[in-house]
Amino acid sequence: MILQLKQIFEITGQSLDFSEIIDIPEIEKASLYENFAAPVEICGTVKNRAGVVTLEYSLKAVLNQNCDRCLEAFEREYNFDFSHTLMLELANHGDADDDLYDDYILCPDNTLDMSKLAISDLLLSLPTKILCRNDCAGLCMSCGKNLNYGVCDCNDN
């Protein structure tokens, strides 16, 4: 979904509400493809407040994952809220301030590819350790039994 933002950037007080479903084939184009169980849903608003253009949106995604401890497959729903400041271009302040602009999203043609941004935000927000539940017991290191279903007969436990 490409958002046309020309009026938002030009008129203070202007806003744009949006809602989109990003289908799985479009998600699969992402470089760090996850196993999405359903399309990703996004909805939000772009606003120009006193000349500062902000984007705030919510994202819902359902993923098929495998637990890092017990290797069980499971499905989990993720809900995230994101906020960004949008800019048409970066002011030229020299190389010393490059880190200052890390939090801004550039929209040089008055457009924003919302699908691309949403997938990027989602992939960066997913946990690095995937657990089926917080108290997952994992696998027995000797026999490989899933300890979430009870203790095994090994002497290691």
Salt bridges, closest charged atoms under 4 A:
GLU10 OE2 - LYS6 NZ 2.82
GLU77 OE1 - LYS60 NZ 3.95
ASP121 OD2 - HIS84 NE2 2.73
ASP135 OD1 - ARG133 NE 2.84
